[in-house]
Amino acid sequence: MPQPFVETYLSYLLTRAAHRVSAEFHAELPRFGLSVAEWRTLACLYDSPGLGVSDLAAMAIMKQPSMTKVLDRLQAEGLITREAVAGDKRRVRARLTPAGHARVKPAIAAARAHQARVLSPLSEAERALITRALDLIVTAEDQAPVKRGGRLSRNAA
């Protein structure tokens, strides 16, 4: 008897896996004083200082207006700074402050430990394979033209 469609459908499997892994880790975020949106934003800036709002929103899987609100909160808390881009005062780049780095560093360590637990049933080769396969899917998706509102555009998320 063939497997049910959803058990072999990539979108379904990715969504289930992402939900399981994310929900487990997101439950840990309150102990770091972070919401999911704040966590994603600070984690993105941890290794990529000076991201523009659009790039940061895409990386953190948020819409730009939502990202702007998160950045407002984080800046008010002294966790990030925003600097205007030379020659274009409408564009800004965000960076972690020392306080922002200190807030997100233990959450990064917890995320790494969580990932290790999630992947522990897999062999080293399986871990490398799943990571590479997901990277290829994400990279291909980033480059693919996407139809939005009746027109083609490049996908930034």
BELPEDA-V864603 format. One record per backbone hydrogen bond with DSSP energy under -1.0 kcal/mol. NH is the residue of the N-H (numbers start at 1). CO is the residue of the C=O. If there is no record, write none. Layout:
nh: [NH NH]
co: [CO CO]
This chain:
nh: [7 8 13 14 15 16 17 18 19 20 21 22 23 24 25 26 27 28 31 32 33 34 39 40 41 42 43 44 45 46 50 56 57 58 59 60 62 67 68 69 70 71 72 73 74 75 76 77 78 79 81 83 85 88 91 93 94 95 97 101 102 103 104 105 108 109 110 111 112 113 114 115 116 117 118 119 122 127 128 129 130 131 132 133 134 135 136 137 138 139 140 141 142 143 144 146 148 151 153 155]
co: [4 5 9 10 11 12 13 14 15 16 17 18 19 20 21 22 23 25 28 29 30 29 35 36 37 38 39 40 41 42 94 52 53 54 55 56 57 63 64 65 66 67 68 69 70 71 72 73 75 74 95 93 91 85 88 83 51 81 79 97 98 99 100 101 104 105 106 107 108 109 110 111 112 113 114 115 119 123 124 125 126 127 128 129 130 131 132 133 134 135 136 137 138 139 140 153 151 148 146 144]
